[in-house]
Amino acid sequence: MAERSSGIFRRQALEIYVGRKSETGSPLRIAPGWTRWIYWLLVAFFLAGLSYGIVGRVNEYAQGLATVRVEGGGEACAVRALLPARFAPAVREVAEARFFPDGFPGTHEQVALERAAEPRIVSSVEALRELGLDGIGAALEAGPSVLVQGDLPDCRLEYQGDAIPYGEGMRGKLELRVSSERILLTLIPGLKRLAGSAS
């Protein structure tokens, strides 16, 4: 007659159970394999964005009404422009601007600005008189302004292969860069104070 077990579990079943517990299996893989390269891809994107924020810059531009003045019988041409008065302090530090003549899309001319120790701020009425402009619409657009002027490189405008002479009073827009700062400082203004205290 077979020997009866003294417990409620068979000895053979207990031995198998104990043997399995002592074996070490491979770790459980919860995440799929593609998450690893997604992680490194995100790290690469973060580092690239951080580098661009440190190296790249955000520029602020001032733009205003401008007219052409022909001098010396067509030997020289200058541009006079009105910019918003709030840009007066920045105008002292700018040496070049771009003139965009009306009616010639996609083209512009570099203008060498005259440097002034104290930029001249004028009222809207005086501003329009300086530029030879008239009309209520122009007055509303001009407002209190700082007057700037500079020389054009030539009295002829190159447009689509043609040399077009500038005419007295020809209108357009003058644009100049008044400030430039790194993208990271623009996104996180608190870094400006840290940079200032470090210097």
Secondary structure as GFF3:
##gff-version 3
##sequence-region A 1 199
A	DSSP	alpha_helix	11	22	.	.	.	ID=ss1
A	DSSP	alpha_helix	34	55	.	.	.	ID=ss2
A	DSSP	beta_strand	57	71	.	.	.	ID=ss3
A	DSSP	three_ten_helix	72	74	.	.	.	ID=ss4
A	DSSP	beta_strand	76	84	.	.	.	ID=ss5
A	DSSP	three_ten_helix	85	87	.	.	.	ID=ss6
A	DSSP	alpha_helix	88	91	.	.	.	ID=ss7
A	DSSP	beta_strand	96	101	.	.	.	ID=ss8
A	DSSP	beta_strand	109	113	.	.	.	ID=ss9
A	DSSP	beta_strand	120	122	.	.	.	ID=ss10
A	DSSP	alpha_helix	124	131	.	.	.	ID=ss11
A	DSSP	alpha_helix	136	142	.	.	.	ID=ss12
A	DSSP	beta_strand	145	151	.	.	.	ID=ss13
A	DSSP	beta_strand	156	159	.	.	.	ID=ss14
A	DSSP	beta_strand	162	165	.	.	.	ID=ss15
A	DSSP	beta_strand	171	182	.	.	.	ID=ss16
A	DSSP	alpha_helix	183	187	.	.	.	ID=ss17
A	DSSP	alpha_helix	190	198	.	.	.	ID=ss18
###
